[in-house]
Structure formats: structure tokens, C-alpha cells
């Protein structure tokens, strides 16, 4: 069968780190190897330079820590009656395939670029998962200026019902104005909606032991043509949300994530510093 394209390299890396955590870290806090099945790398994937089990521990922990936080918050919102889950920049998210018992009770909207969505749809079909009726793969051509909110509405999103919207690993690639636009759109959602997004810190706020590798990541992404355009201190992230007209805003720090999920681990696994959460309620 002809392959349509390949997914974004960042989405592939996230999927492989999630799978690696379940394979190499004792007592995993988050288990997801379906992304590995979607990517189907060759057997030497753990020897990739960006996959070294020891050298990538902090990044791997960051990825699974944020995934666990996002999905714990999702379960909390579902228990409160929220029935719409929107994933901006969904990449190779696998919640629908891992938790069909929960996913089948709500509407899930995965938003990403058309090429990634086409590839993922074909892989889900090839692997026998298919695309159930409660999962909507929403293609948005961001480069042409398409509105993700309008495309979401066209896909059956109900604006009069609260939703849980997440955006991880996206804000740093957007301009301040584009991030502001996203937050303003969140402000138009029904009361009771929640938005959780990650943001990246300026290098001077990163822990000294992590700063060198962090600056190297910034340099490499710029060289690859996907530079970081927005870095926020926690106070600036909160200020941005309030400038967008949002009042019920919370900062969830790396320290909070460590206390929730990584405290007392005998292997000392914990997220690298650099990524934090902003959580908004309408």
C-alpha cells in the first residue's frame, strides 16, 4: 500500500519515548506502546541518537509526566460531566486506542495538519484499530490560515457544551500573537471548559544542570527550520492568559509534576526542567 507521508519527526520522538518508558523504566507512571506500533521503526530504534535510554531520561520523564497529568485531568473532567475532548497538535496521541472503555463515552477531536492526519488514519486502519465514530480526525492547514475552531465546529463540536482542550509541545513554535489567538478562542468556549497547555521557559529560568542541553535543543530546532518562537516565564504565561480575557488561570510547575508522579522513585527518574503547564477554566 502506498504510504501517504510520514508524521512529524517530533511526534515520532514523543511516541517512541513514551514506549521506551514502559520498556526500560521500572514502575512506569504511564504506559503507551501503541504509538510504537504506529511508527513501526526498525529494530535498532533504541540506538538512535535521540533515544539513548540513559541519555534521554529527563526528556522521557517530561513526556510521560505531562501525558499522565493531561489524562488524569481528563478523567477528572469526565467525572464532572465534560463529554468533549479536543487535542490540538494531536500527533500520535493514542488515548482513543488505549482507553476505548472511556473514549467511547465521549467525543474526541484530534486536530493536526492534513498530512499527519492522513498518515495516522491509514496506520490505524492498517493495524486494525480503525477510526470509530466517537473519534474525529480534524485536518487544519495552519499555514493557509485556517481556523482550528471553525474546523472543529464543522466536525460536530458543540459550542454550547463544555470541553476539555489540551495543547502540549506546541506553544513554543507559535508567535506570541498566535498563542494569544488560541487563548482568546478558548475564552469563547462554553462555561465549565478547561484548557491545559505546556509552555517552555527562557534558558535563564532552567535549572543549571539542564541549561546546556536545553540551549542545544533550541539551537538544533532552529537549524532544522522549526525555531522556538515563544518562551514564557510563568508570570508572563499567566499575564498572557489574563490579557486574552481569561481570569481563572493556574500555573502547574515541573515541581508540581514531580511531587505528583515522581516522588520517592528509587531510580531517581524525574523530568528535565524547561517545560511547565498553564491550566485555564472558563
N, C-alpha and C positions, 0 to 999 in steps of 0.2 A: 504494500500500500504506500502511495506517495506521501512523504512527510511534508506537512504544510509549512512548518518553520521550526525553529527551536525557541524555547522560552528564554526570557531574560536571564542573563548569567547570575544576577543577584538572587533571583527566585530559585534558581537551581542550587546555589550555595546554601541558601536557607533550608531548603528541603533536605539536602544531604547532611547538614549539621544537626537537624532535628533527628534524622535517622541514626546518625553516629552517636548521639547522646544515649539513645536506647540500647545501643550495642556496646559501648565502651565505658559508660559511667555507671557505677553501682547505684542502686536505688534511684532510677530516673524519676524526675519530677513531671515529665511529660513524655509520652510515647507516641511516636508517629513514624512509621516506616512506609506508609503509603506513598508519600512524596518520592521516596527512593524508587518505588515501583514505577511511578510516572516517568521519572527521569531515565531509569534503566541504564545507568552508566556501566562501563566495562568493569571487570573485577578489580582493577587496580585503582578504583576511585579514591580509596583511603590514602593512596600515595601521592595524590595531587598536592601541590604546594600549599593550597589553602585549606587542606583537610587533615593536616598532621594532627593526630589525636591529642598529643601533649601541647603542641604549639598553639592550638586554637581553642584551648579550654575556656578561656574567658569569653571569647566571641560566641562559642557554642552555648555557654551558660546564659548569655544575654538573650540569645534567640529563643531558647526553651523557657526562660523565665518570663519573657514578655508573652509568649504563646500561652503559658499557663495562666498568667494574670488575665489576659484577654478572655480566655474561655471560662475561667471562674466567674468573671464579671458577667459574661453572657448567661451562665446558668442562674446567677442571682437575678438578672433582669427578666428571664423567662419565668422564674418563680413569682415575679411581681406582675406578670401578665403581658409583658412585651412579646410580640409574635413576629417581628420583622428584624432580620439581622443583615446588615449591609457591610460588606468588606471592600474598602477602597484599596486598589492596588493589590488584588487578591493573590496574584501569583499562583503558587501551587498549594494554596490552602486546602486542607483535606478534612475539615470538620464534618462536612456532609457525609463523607465516606467512612470516617471513623466512628461517628456517633449517630447512625441513622435512627436510633430509638428516640433521640431528641430532635434531630434535624427534621424528621418527618412531621413534627407537630408545629413547625413554624415555617415562615417563608424566608429563604436565604437568597440574597442578591450578591453575586461576586462581580465586581467591576474591575476591568483591566483593558488593556489595548487589544484591538481586534486580533492581531497575530497570535498573541499569547492565549487568548480565549479559544481560538480555532484549534490550536495545538492541544490545549488541555481537553477540550471536548472530544477530540479524536482519541486521545490517550485513555480517557475514561471509558469510551466505548470499546476500545481495543482490549482493555483489561476486564471488561465485563461489569463495570460499575454503572455505566450509562449515566444519563442526566435525568434524574427524577423530576416530577412536576413541581416539587417544592423548592428546587434549585434553579435560579435564573442566572445564566452567564450573560452579563450585560457588557457589551463591547462599546468602548468610548474612545474615539480618536482625539486624544487630548491635544495633539499638535495642531489639529484643524480648528480647535476652539470649541469643540462640542461640550455641552454642559452635562456633567455626570448626573446631576439631579433631574434634569429633563429626561435623560435616557432611562433613569431609574423609574420615573413615573410612567414612561411608555412601556416598561416591563411589568407593570402591575403593582408597583409600590403604592401603598395607600397613605396619602399625606395626612389624613385625619386620625391616623393611629400612631402611637409612639413606636420608635425604632431604636435599636442599638447599632451604632455605626462605629467601625474601627478603621484606623489607618496606621499601619506600622511600617517603618522603614521608608517613608515617602516624603515627609515634610522637608528634609534636608535638600531634596532635589528640586523643590519648588521655591520660587521667589517669595519674599515677604508678602507681596500683594496677592499671590496665588494662595498662600496659606490663609490670608485674611479672607479671601473669597470663599474658601472651604468653610471657615468658621461662620461666616455670615449665612451660608446655606444651611448649616446646622441650626442656626438660630430660627430658621423658618419651619423646622420640623415640629410635629405635634408636641404639646406639653407632656413631660414624662419620658422624653427621648434622652439617650445618653450617647456621647461621643468620646471615644478614647483614642488618642493619637500619641505616637512617640515623637520626640524631638531630640536633636543632637546638640551637645554642649560646645561652646567655644573651647579650643585646646587649653586655654589657661585655667579652665574650671575642671579639667580632667585630672584624676589622681596622677601624681608624678611618675609612678611606676608604669602607668598606661599611656602616658603622653606621647612618647616616642613612636610606638606602634600606631597610635591614633592619628598622629600627624602624617605618618606614612600612608595610612588608608586614604586620608584626604588627598594626598599627592597622587596616589595611584588612580583614584576615581576621576580626578581631573584629567590625568593623562589618558584615561580611557574614554574621555569625551562625556562623562557624566559627573560634572563637578558638584560639590556641595554648595548650594546657593543660599541656604538659610541655616544658621546656627543660633540657638537661643539659650540664654541663661534662664533658669526657672522663673525669675522675676519678669523677664522680657516675654516669656511664653504666656504667663498669666496676664500680663499687660496687653498682649496681642488679642487674647480672647475677650478681654473686657472692652477693648477698643472696637471689637466686632459686635458689641452689644450683648455679650454673654456675661451673666453675673455669677451663676453657680458653678464655679471652676475650682479644680483641685490639682495640685501638683503631687504626683506619686514618684518618689525618688528611687534611684538604684538601691539606696539603703533600705527603703521600704520593701523592695522586691527581695532583697537578701534576707531580711527578717522573716518574710512570709514563707519563703521556699528553700533557702539555702543554709539557714542557721543550724549549727551543730553537725554538719556533714563531716564525716571522718576524712574524706578526700580533699576537703578544703575548696571544693568547686564553688565558684561564685562569678557573677557577671563582671566583665570588664567595665570600667567607668566610661561614660560618654553619652549614654542614651537614657532618657527619662520619659515619664508619661505626663500628659495633660489629660484630665478627665473632666468633661463638661456635661451638665444636666440642664435640660430646657424646662 
